[in-house]
Amino acid sequence: MASLVQNEVDLPVIDMSQLPLNFDAQQGIHQLENHPMVAKLRDACKELGFFYVVNHGILESVQQNVESVVRELCALPLEVKEKVANPALMESYTRNAYAENFSFLNVPQANSVQQLTDIIWPNQGNPKFSETVRAYTLVLTDLASKLIKMTTASLGLDVEAVYNSDFEGFSSNLRINHYFNEAGGKSKEEEEMLFPHTDIGFFSILYQDNEGGLQIHSKQGEWLNIKPLPNSFVVNVGDTLKVWSNSRYNSGEHRVVYKGWKKNRLSLPFFVQFPEDKPIWAHDQLVDNEHPRRYRSVTFSQVKQEYFKHVQSKFKKPSEFMDMYAGVQV
């Protein structure tokens, strides 16, 4: 259980180095279900829907390198960055008074990173940027695969069979969030810079700098600050994992607030998503008298279309989206 100090939360820490080497094998599934790290992940997903991942095998230099090239991109003149603002190209660049954002779809398979490089640096390109970002998405994809298998084990399901049936070909998007320090309300204690929301995918794996500002919404209705933890990733449950787990796991509502940052804040969420057109459906082992089926079968392509309609409405809470869209009468 997470511990609270005032309105600050120490998230559960999942140490990947403590996992058995064969944790994703089909044999011994019940032993995997009760492994200390798998049990810790299960508790985290049930409660806040957030946890840290450490000793994940990704070198700190990889994180530092991607932050360096991303900050160089964000430092370019606005007129240069706006060259990739056309949604028809890659849904790449958006901007408001608080932040600017770049999105790269279907990484690392698609060429959205190279597309941006060719447009921003049309003459000589920027191999350092494209190679650094691609290398980063490759290692994050490997981490995502391990977390999917851990989650499958935590629910008592057959890891190998379920991974092959439900997750083979899972997709992922990378987003750059660059928050402007000068746009924050410096005379205020805090100012909301990203509205409260849940993510629609399976997991989001977040790299953030040391400026802070990420807050999560507890079941008791409190907004809790998450302290950055060096060489870690923050992972949060998404709405479609909530569906797939038959609501055993909690998709964590979160936001970003200005906290007197010394420099522009940078975060890099890596969104791990179900394959576009495979049914998302809780396995029969997760349905019983105590846990009746909560959601109808949906695909991720259906969910994301409805999600963006939902978040554009000011009258609906993000935490209610999946119950409203895919919920069944119980």
Secondary structure, 3 states (H helix, E strand, C coil): CCEEECCEEECCEEEHHHCCCCCCCCCCHHHHHCCHHHHHHHHHHHCCCEEEEECCCCCHHHHHHHHHHHHHHHCCCHHHHHHHCCHHHHCCEEECCCEEEEEECCCCCCCHHHHHHHHHCCCCCCHHHHHHHHHHHHHHHHHHHHHHHHHHHHCCCCHHHHHHHHHCCCEEEEEEEEECHHHCCCCCCCEEEEEEECCCCCEEEEEECCCCCEEEECCCCCEEEECCCCCCEEEEECHHHHHHCCCCCCCCCEEEEECCCCCCEEEEEEEEECCCCCEECCCHHHCCCCCCCCECCEEHHHHHHHHHHHHCCCCCCHHHHHHHHHECCC
